[in-house]
Amino acid sequence: MERQSGTVWIGLLSFAACSPTVIDASESGGQSSGGGGGVQTTGSGQGGCVDICTANPPSTAECVEGRCLVTLALDPGAFTLAIDATHVYWTTYDGRLMKVPIDGGEMTTLAVGDGGPARVAVDATHAYWTSGNALVKVPIEGGDAITLASAPRTPIDVAVDATNVYWAVRSGPEYGGLITKLPIAGGDSVVLASGEIDPASIIVDATTLYWADLLGFVRSVGIAGGQPVTLVSGQAVPYDIATDGTSIFWTNEQGGTVNKVSIGGGNPITLATGQAIAETIALDDTTVYWTNFEYGLMKMPSAGGRPTEVVAGQDHPYGVAIDASSIYWRNSTGIMKLSPR
């Protein structure tokens, strides 16, 4: 495996001992964290999160409102990311596919492609991403990259389940947009939807693939095949999509909104407005997170409520992902992690 120069090493950090002081938001002028109206702060700076974040220098960790903010990798060219139980994976504007341990360590170049920003998906053994006009996979432990399929133009997004890898291709002068699947072990590709207008992002569950179309639609199709269904229309540039198994959530990039609709369709609900350039989105059981390219990294209850900033001072955040304890994203500096989220 090629090792990326300019390695950033982060000491292994334990976040369980963070015990921030809670003060009243009305006294501090700070942002409420909900559930009691307080905000987290390190107070005098003695003990708690400050000690955890500075316990293992050299480190880029800092304590922010009782949580540890870590720069996992310095890579200004990072584009979008995915995570598994052990690593963060990301693509770059110049065609690299990278990884770094989620607890900090050495960043590694897994592959170098044909350039251009691309999205990435991972399963237990491989990372999948688009390189030039091809769908490519590479072992997450390192090894040779394998081209799985080619497309009439650069695929825009990729998703994977236990059986197949899926990708979306935007429309061009001589063809419509495509939603396609291919067995992860290799074989013939199957077009699930053709003649689409401008699919931009996809997500898959046990039975169905969903996508956002930049010309105003949220659509779905069965992964076994069938007729594509329009769940929502008339949106202002739907950009990214996520699901909790009950609803579909998406961002409207031009409209500056965060929205949801039942997985079967129906009347859409606008959760947040005034979000300028709302882009990538992620979910947990109770909360929706998204990147506002102009303003920052945001969150709100997925059932509805007030949007709040996850952490301040993020320049052009993008590519948000979450696990049980942390939230990950990229900014203009590199790959970031906040624990607990």
C-alpha positions as CSV (number, residue, x, y, z in Angstrom):
1,M,0.0,0.0,0.0
2,E,1.2,3.5,-0.8
3,R,1.6,5.7,2.3
4,Q,0.5,9.3,2.0
5,S,3.2,11.8,2.9
6,G,2.4,14.4,5.4
7,T,1.0,11.9,7.9
8,V,-1.1,13.1,10.8
9,W,-0.9,11.0,13.9
10,I,-3.6,11.4,16.6
11,G,-3.1,9.7,19.9
12,L,-5.9,7.2,20.8
13,L,-8.5,9.1,22.7
14,S,-11.2,7.9,25.1
15,F,-14.2,10.1,25.3
16,A,-16.2,8.3,28.0
17,A,-14.6,10.5,30.7
18,C,-15.8,13.8,29.3
19,S,-17.8,15.5,32.1
20,P,-18.5,19.1,31.0
21,T,-20.2,21.6,33.2
22,V,-23.8,22.5,32.2
23,I,-24.7,26.2,32.5
24,D,-27.8,28.1,31.8
25,A,-28.1,29.2,28.2
26,S,-29.8,32.4,29.2
27,E,-26.9,33.4,31.3
28,S,-24.2,32.4,28.9
29,G,-25.8,33.7,25.7
30,G,-24.9,30.3,24.2
31,Q,-26.8,27.8,22.1
32,S,-29.2,25.6,23.8
33,S,-28.6,21.9,23.5
34,G,-32.2,20.9,24.3
35,G,-33.5,18.7,27.1
36,G,-33.1,21.4,29.8
37,G,-31.9,24.5,28.0
38,G,-28.3,24.3,28.9
39,V,-25.1,24.4,26.9
40,Q,-21.9,22.4,27.5
41,T,-18.8,24.2,28.4
42,T,-15.4,23.2,29.9
43,G,-15.8,25.9,32.6
44,S,-12.5,26.6,34.3
45,G,-10.7,24.2,31.9
46,Q,-9.6,21.8,34.7
47,G,-10.2,18.1,34.2
48,G,-13.0,16.6,32.1
49,C,-12.8,16.9,28.4
50,V,-9.7,19.2,28.3
51,D,-7.6,16.5,29.9
52,I,-8.9,13.8,27.6
53,C,-8.3,15.9,24.5
54,T,-4.7,16.8,25.5
55,A,-3.7,13.5,27.1
56,N,-1.7,12.1,24.2
57,P,0.2,14.7,22.4
58,P,1.1,15.3,19.6
59,S,-2.6,15.8,18.9
60,T,-4.9,18.0,16.9
61,A,-7.7,17.4,19.4
62,E,-9.4,20.3,21.2
63,C,-12.2,20.5,23.7
64,V,-15.3,22.3,22.3
65,E,-18.2,22.7,24.6
66,G,-17.4,19.6,26.5
67,R,-16.7,17.4,23.4
68,C,-13.6,16.4,21.7
69,L,-13.1,17.9,18.2
70,V,-10.3,16.0,16.3
71,T,-8.7,16.6,12.9
72,L,-8.2,13.0,11.8
73,A,-6.4,13.9,8.6
74,L,-5.1,17.0,7.0
75,D,-6.3,16.8,3.4
76,P,-7.7,20.1,1.9
77,G,-8.6,18.1,-1.3
78,A,-11.1,15.9,0.5
79,F,-14.5,15.7,-1.1
80,T,-16.9,13.2,0.5
81,L,-16.6,10.3,2.9
82,A,-18.0,7.0,4.3
83,I,-17.2,5.1,7.5
84,D,-17.1,1.6,8.9
85,A,-16.4,0.3,12.4
86,T,-12.7,1.1,12.1
87,H,-11.9,3.7,9.5
88,V,-13.0,6.8,7.7
89,Y,-12.7,6.6,3.9
90,W,-12.8,9.6,1.5
91,T,-12.4,10.7,-2.0
92,T,-10.5,13.7,-3.2
93,Y,-10.9,16.3,-6.0
94,D,-7.7,14.9,-7.7
95,G,-8.9,11.3,-7.7
96,R,-7.4,9.7,-4.6
97,L,-9.2,7.2,-2.4
98,M,-8.0,7.6,1.2
99,K,-8.6,6.1,4.6
100,V,-7.6,6.9,8.3
101,P,-8.5,5.0,11.5
102,I,-11.5,6.5,13.3
103,D,-9.5,6.8,16.5
104,G,-6.7,8.5,14.8
105,G,-3.5,7.3,13.1
106,E,-1.8,7.3,9.8
107,M,-3.8,8.2,6.6
108,T,-3.3,5.8,3.7
109,T,-3.8,6.0,0.0
110,L,-5.9,3.0,-1.1
111,A,-6.0,4.0,-4.8
112,V,-5.5,6.8,-7.3
113,G,-8.2,7.1,-10.0
114,D,-8.8,9.2,-13.1
115,G,-9.6,12.4,-11.2
116,G,-12.7,14.3,-10.5
117,P,-14.7,14.3,-7.2
118,A,-16.6,11.1,-6.5
119,R,-18.6,9.6,-3.7
120,V,-17.6,6.4,-1.9
121,A,-19.4,3.4,-0.2
122,V,-17.9,0.6,1.8
123,D,-18.9,-2.9,2.9
124,A,-17.0,-5.4,5.0
125,T,-14.2,-6.0,2.5
126,H,-14.2,-3.3,-0.2
127,A,-14.6,0.4,-0.9
128,Y,-16.5,1.3,-4.1
129,W,-16.2,4.6,-5.9
130,T,-16.5,6.2,-9.3
131,S,-13.3,7.0,-11.1
132,G,-13.6,8.8,-14.5
133,N,-16.4,7.0,-16.3
134,A,-16.0,3.7,-14.3
135,L,-17.3,2.1,-11.2
136,V,-14.3,0.7,-9.3
137,K,-13.7,-1.3,-6.1
138,V,-10.6,-1.8,-4.0
139,P,-10.0,-4.0,-0.9
140,I,-10.2,-1.8,2.2
141,E,-7.0,-3.5,3.5
142,G,-5.2,-2.5,0.3
143,G,-4.6,-4.1,-3.0
144,D,-5.4,-3.7,-6.7
145,A,-8.3,-1.7,-7.8
146,I,-10.8,-3.5,-10.0
147,T,-13.1,-1.9,-12.6
148,L,-16.6,-3.3,-12.2
149,A,-18.4,-1.4,-15.0
150,S,-18.2,1.6,-17.2
151,A,-20.8,4.3,-17.9
152,P,-21.6,6.8,-20.6
153,R,-20.4,9.6,-18.3
154,T,-19.1,9.9,-14.8
155,P,-21.4,8.2,-12.2
156,I,-22.5,10.6,-9.6
157,D,-23.2,8.4,-6.6
158,V,-22.7,4.9,-5.3
159,A,-24.4,2.6,-2.7
160,V,-23.8,-1.0,-1.6
161,D,-25.7,-3.7,0.2
162,A,-24.9,-7.4,1.0
163,T,-25.4,-8.4,-2.7
164,N,-25.1,-5.6,-5.1
165,V,-23.5,-2.2,-5.7
166,Y,-25.7,0.5,-7.2
167,W,-24.8,3.7,-9.0
168,A,-26.4,6.7,-10.5
169,V,-25.4,8.4,-13.8
170,R,-26.7,11.8,-14.8
171,S,-28.3,12.4,-18.2
172,G,-26.4,13.6,-21.2
173,P,-27.1,14.8,-24.8
174,E,-27.6,11.3,-26.1
175,Y,-29.0,9.4,-23.1
176,G,-31.1,9.8,-20.0
177,G,-30.0,9.4,-16.5
178,L,-29.5,5.8,-15.3
179,I,-29.9,3.9,-12.0
180,T,-28.0,0.6,-12.2
181,K,-27.1,-2.3,-10.1
182,L,-24.3,-4.9,-10.4
183,P,-23.5,-8.0,-8.2
184,I,-20.6,-7.2,-5.9
185,A,-18.9,-10.4,-6.9
186,G,-19.0,-9.3,-10.6
187,G,-21.4,-10.1,-13.4
188,D,-23.9,-8.3,-15.7
189,S,-25.2,-5.0,-14.7
190,V,-29.0,-4.4,-14.6
191,V,-30.6,-1.0,-15.3
192,L,-33.3,-0.3,-12.7
193,A,-34.4,3.0,-14.1
194,S,-33.5,4.7,-17.4
195,G,-34.5,8.0,-19.0
196,E,-34.1,9.8,-15.6
197,I,-33.5,13.5,-15.7
198,D,-30.6,14.3,-13.3
199,P,-30.2,11.8,-10.4
200,A,-27.8,13.2,-7.9
201,S,-27.7,10.9,-4.9
202,I,-28.9,7.4,-4.0
203,I,-29.6,5.3,-0.9
204,V,-30.7,1.6,-0.6
205,D,-32.6,-0.4,2.0
206,A,-33.6,-4.0,2.1
207,T,-36.1,-3.8,-0.7
208,T,-35.9,-0.4,-2.4
209,L,-33.5,2.1,-3.9
210,Y,-34.3,5.8,-3.5
211,W,-32.7,8.8,-5.3
212,A,-32.9,12.6,-5.4
213,D,-33.1,14.2,-8.8
214,L,-31.8,17.8,-9.2
215,L,-34.7,18.8,-11.3
216,G,-37.1,18.5,-8.3
217,F,-38.0,14.9,-7.7
218,V,-37.5,12.2,-5.0
219,R,-38.0,8.8,-6.7
220,S,-37.8,5.1,-5.8
221,V,-37.6,1.7,-7.5
222,G,-37.5,-1.9,-6.2
223,I,-34.0,-3.4,-6.1
224,A,-35.5,-6.5,-7.7
225,G,-36.9,-4.3,-10.5
226,G,-40.2,-2.7,-11.3
227,Q,-41.6,0.6,-12.3
228,P,-40.0,3.7,-10.7
229,V,-42.2,5.8,-8.5
230,T,-42.2,9.5,-7.9
231,L,-42.5,10.1,-4.1
232,V,-42.2,13.9,-4.3
233,S,-42.0,16.5,-7.1
234,G,-41.7,20.3,-7.3
235,Q,-38.6,20.5,-5.1
236,A,-35.9,23.1,-5.4
237,V,-32.8,21.1,-6.4
238,P,-32.9,18.0,-4.2
239,Y,-29.3,17.2,-3.5
240,D,-28.7,14.4,-0.9
241,I,-30.9,11.7,0.6
242,A,-31.2,9.5,3.7
243,T,-33.7,7.1,5.2
244,D,-34.6,5.8,8.7
245,G,-36.7,3.0,7.3
246,T,-40.0,5.0,7.8
247,S,-39.3,8.3,6.0
248,I,-37.1,9.6,3.3
249,F,-35.1,12.8,4.2
250,W,-33.4,15.1,1.7
251,T,-31.9,18.5,1.4
252,N,-33.0,21.1,-1.2
253,E,-29.7,22.8,-2.2
254,Q,-31.3,25.8,-3.9
255,G,-34.3,26.0,-1.7
256,G,-32.2,25.9,1.5
257,T,-34.5,23.4,3.2
258,V,-34.4,20.0,4.9
259,N,-37.4,17.8,4.3
260,K,-39.0,14.4,4.8
261,V,-41.7,12.2,3.3
262,S,-43.0,8.7,4.0
263,I,-41.1,6.0,2.1
264,G,-44.4,5.3,0.3
265,G,-44.8,8.9,-0.7
266,G,-47.4,11.5,0.3
267,N,-47.3,15.1,1.5
268,P,-43.7,16.2,2.2
269,I,-42.9,18.0,5.5
270,T,-40.4,20.8,5.6
271,L,-38.2,20.4,8.7
272,A,-35.9,23.4,8.3
273,T,-35.7,26.5,6.2
274,G,-33.2,29.3,5.6
275,Q,-30.3,26.8,5.2
276,A,-28.6,28.6,2.3
277,I,-26.7,25.8,0.5
278,A,-28.0,22.6,2.3
279,E,-26.1,19.6,1.0
280,T,-25.1,16.3,2.5
281,I,-27.4,14.6,5.1
282,A,-27.2,11.8,7.7
283,L,-29.6,10.3,10.3
284,D,-29.6,8.5,13.7
285,D,-32.7,7.3,15.6
286,T,-33.8,10.7,16.7
287,T,-31.8,13.4,14.8
288,V,-31.1,14.6,11.3
289,Y,-27.7,16.1,10.5
290,W,-26.7,18.1,7.5
291,T,-24.0,20.3,6.1
292,N,-24.8,23.9,5.2
293,F,-22.0,24.8,2.9
294,E,-22.3,28.4,3.7
295,Y,-23.1,28.4,7.4
296,G,-21.9,25.2,9.0
297,L,-22.7,21.7,10.4
298,M,-26.3,21.5,11.5
299,K,-28.8,19.2,13.3
300,M,-32.4,19.0,14.5
301,P,-34.8,16.4,15.8
302,S,-36.0,14.3,12.9
303,A,-39.6,14.6,14.3
304,G,-39.3,18.4,14.0
305,G,-38.0,21.2,16.1
306,R,-35.3,23.9,16.0
307,P,-32.2,23.6,14.0
308,T,-28.9,24.1,15.9
309,E,-25.3,24.2,15.0
310,V,-23.4,21.0,15.9
311,V,-20.0,22.8,16.2
312,A,-19.0,26.3,15.2
313,G,-16.1,27.4,13.0
314,Q,-16.4,24.9,10.2
315,D,-15.3,26.2,6.8
316,H,-17.4,24.7,4.0
317,P,-18.3,21.4,5.7
318,Y,-19.4,18.5,3.5
319,G,-19.9,14.7,3.5
320,V,-21.4,14.1,6.9
321,A,-21.5,10.6,8.4
322,I,-22.3,9.2,11.9
323,D,-21.7,6.2,14.1
324,A,-22.9,5.3,17.6
325,S,-20.7,7.9,19.3
326,S,-19.3,10.4,16.9
327,I,-20.0,12.5,13.8
328,Y,-17.5,12.9,10.9
329,W,-17.3,15.3,8.1
330,R,-14.8,17.1,5.9
331,N,-14.0,20.8,5.9
332,S,-11.5,23.0,4.0
333,T,-8.7,21.6,6.3
334,G,-9.4,17.8,6.1
335,I,-11.3,15.1,7.9
336,M,-13.0,16.0,11.2
337,K,-14.5,14.0,14.1
338,L,-16.6,15.2,17.0
339,S,-17.2,13.0,20.1
340,P,-19.7,12.6,21.6
341,R,-22.0,13.9,18.9
